[in-house]
Amino acid sequence: MREAAFVKQNKEKWIAFEKAITMGSQTILTKPENLTVNTINKYLELKARGLF
């Protein structure tokens, strides 16, 4: 039962993530311990693409 709840929650998270991308949002999907590095890398990517 616990695994089913985890799978459902994970599926809902992916659906929301994919919807945000489809609507044009810039997103960062990362583990909390990698957030700082990934956030900076995403910022640099967006800046290089001239999106700011």
Contact map, one row per residue, 1 for C-alpha under 8 A:
1111100000000000000000000000000000000000000000000000
1111110000000000000000000000000000000000000000000000
1111111000000000000000000000000000000000000000000000
1111111100000000000000000000000000000000000000000000
1111111110000000000000000000000000000000000000000000
0111111111000000000000000000000000000000000000000000
0011111111100000000000000000000000000000000000000000
0001111111110000000000000000000000000000000000000000
0000111111111000000000000000000000000000000000000000
0000011111111100000000000000000000000000000000000000
0000001111111110000000000000000000000000000000000000
0000000111111111000000000000000000000000000000000000
0000000011111111100000000000000000000000000000000000
0000000001111111110000000000000000000000000000000000
0000000000111111111000000000000000000000000000000000
0000000000011111111100000000000000000000000000000000
0000000000001111111110000010000000000000000000000000
0000000000000111111111000000000000000000000000000000
0000000000000011111111100000000000000000000000000000
0000000000000001111111111110000000000000000000000000
0000000000000000111111111110000000000000000000000000
0000000000000000011111111000000000000000000000000000
0000000000000000001111111000000000000000000000000000
0000000000000000000111111100000000000000000000000000
0000000000000000000111111110000000000000000000000000
0000000000000000000110011111000000000000000000000000
0000000000000000100110001111100000000000000000000000
0000000000000000000000000111110000000110010000000000
0000000000000000000000000011111000000000000000000000
0000000000000000000000000001111101100100000000000000
0000000000000000000000000000111111100000000000000000
0000000000000000000000000000011111100000000000000000
0000000000000000000000000000001111110000000000000000
0000000000000000000000000000011111111100000000000000
0000000000000000000000000000011111111110000000000000
0000000000000000000000000000000011111111000000000000
0000000000000000000000000000000001111111100000000000
0000000000000000000000000001010001111111110000000000
0000000000000000000000000001000000111111111000000000
0000000000000000000000000000000000011111111100000000
0000000000000000000000000000000000001111111110000000
0000000000000000000000000001000000000111111111000000
0000000000000000000000000000000000000011111111100000
0000000000000000000000000000000000000001111111110000
0000000000000000000000000000000000000000111111111000
0000000000000000000000000000000000000000011111111111
0000000000000000000000000000000000000000001111111111
0000000000000000000000000000000000000000000111111110
0000000000000000000000000000000000000000000011111110
0000000000000000000000000000000000000000000001111111
0000000000000000000000000000000000000000000001111111
0000000000000000000000000000000000000000000001100111
